């Protein structure tokens, strides 16, 4: 799917939170290895958003439950002659290793951020538009001009205790995304609807369209069905409308 754009729609609150968390980690991972003032600001702002999201839901427990469920599902395939047993054991070993780290009662994601007084002072101003500028937070301004080595050390400390969480999140979403068998579908007049079998725990809908497609999908769904409307917008100044053209697309219903 190198030449495709993937659009995703979670069908439950747990996966919705996972995807938001992944998005924040992607921002951090992009900026964390760069050390000018603006990359540092973006890194810290995103780390604060991750800490806030972690504090508002029990991400750690949710990831443990998901990984345990995936481990049980995969373990049941061990006697299937069509399964690559070596690869399966490697995956199960990786899940076990991450679960051991998550279950450690001493592991509290984002604790380093929450307990840091300097980070707390930035967080208190972050809800104000422009609240972290130099005259509001001279201490922050001073930190941003410290030697690169000192800033690297601090950022590694704040970022480090989130690594286990990120590893668990990345593995969970990888398994969910790869649980689907892609099929080609056709939307009549830009509209597509499909029921979800009650025995199928569909967690995530993924739609692939060519990068040069003039359409994008708006996906909505729940436990029993999902719908897709393919939209087009000729200009940013005009409202998008549902196309009346037939649209062919690749559909992934992720059921793990």
PEDADA-V6467 format. One record per residue. NEAR is the number of other C-alpha atoms within 12 Angstrom. Layout:
# PEDADA-V6467
near
NEAR
NEAR
This chain:
# PEDADA-V6467
near
16
9
11
17
21
23
29
32
34
33
30
21
18
26
32
23
28
38
32
26
36
32
23
31
33
21
26
33
26
17
26
33
21
21
27
20
24
18
23
32
33
29
35
40
34
33
44
37
30
40
34
26
26
31
19
13
20
21
36
36
24
26
36
30
22
32
38
27
22
31
31
19
20
27
24
17
19
21
13
12
10
11
15
15
19
12
16
25
20
17
26
28
19
23
35
24
22
31
33
21
26
34
24
16
12
11
22
27
36
31
26
25
35
28
17
18
16
23
33
24
22
32
29
19
22
24
14
12
10
14
19
27
21
19
13
19
23
17
19
28
20
18
26
30
20
19
15
18
16
16
29
26
17
26
36
24
24
34
35
26
26
36
26
29
37
35
27
38
39
28
30
36
34
26
27
33
31
20
24
24
17
20
16
17
23
23
28
19
20
29
30
30
24
23
18
23
15
12
10
17
23
32
38
40
43
38
40
32
29
20
16
11
20
22
34
32
37
27
28
26
26
24
24
20
23
28
26
36
31
36
26
23
18
14
10
8
7
9
11
19
22
26
25
17
19
19
32
26
34
27
35
30
36
30
31
30
